[in-house]
Amino acid sequence: MAILNIWSIGHFLQWFVVARYVFRNWYLFLLLSLGWEIVELFLPYEFAKETFENKISDILVNFLGYFLGNYLWEIKNKNF
């Protein structure tokens, strides 16, 4: 299994959209992002079975998506 996969794109886009259009609370982001990765450890479904490295890359991709969404939101709102 690759460290980055098709789910990584979904993680990035999801957190980008959340930060850009929904909320900008880093505590809530960390709770939801890390919480979901922990929940995946116990899910009996095939999509949740990942290597430890992939879990770490998911968290990093989540962070990058959220950071970029937040950054672009701040740039847009500084102009007003």
N, C-alpha and C positions, 0 to 999 in steps of 0.2 A: 504494500500500500504506500502510495506517495504521501509525502508530508503535506503537500498542497493538492487539493482535488476540487471537483466540481462544487462540493459543499463549501469550500473556502470562498468561492465567488459569492455564494448566497449569504455567508456570514458577513462578508465585507459590505455588500449592498444593503443588507438588513440594517446594520449598525450605522452605515452612512446615512440612510434615510431617516432613521430614528433621531440621530443627532442633528440633522439638517432641518427636519420638519416637526419633530414630536417633542423631545425634551433634551436638555443639556445638563443633566445632573450626573456628575461622574460617579457618585456613590451608588445611585440606582443602576447605572450602567454596569459597574463592577459587580454588584449583587446579581443582576440578571445574567450577565455574561458568564461569570464564574459558576453561578448556581446551575445554569443549564448544562455546563460541562460536567458538573458533579452528578446531576440527574442522569445524564447519558451513561455514566458508569453502571447504573443499575437497571437501565431499560433493556428488555429482552429482545429488542428488534435489531435486525441486521445493520441498519444505518448507524446505529449507536456504537457498534463494535469498531473501535479505532485503536491505533497504537498510542502510547504515551506521547510520542513526538508529535503526532497529529493533533492531540488535544492541546499541546503547547502552541502549535502553529495556529490552531483555531482561535485561541485567546489573543495571540499577536495580531491576527487578521481582524478580529473584532476590534481591538484597540486602534488599529490603523484606520478602519472604516469610521469608527466613532470620532477619532481625532480629526480626520479630514472633513467629515460632516460638520463638526463643531467649528473648525477653522473657517470653512466657507460661510457658515452662518454668521460668524463674527465679522468677516470681511464685508458681507452684504449689509449688515446692520450698522457698521461704522460709517457708511456713506450717508446715513440719514441723520 
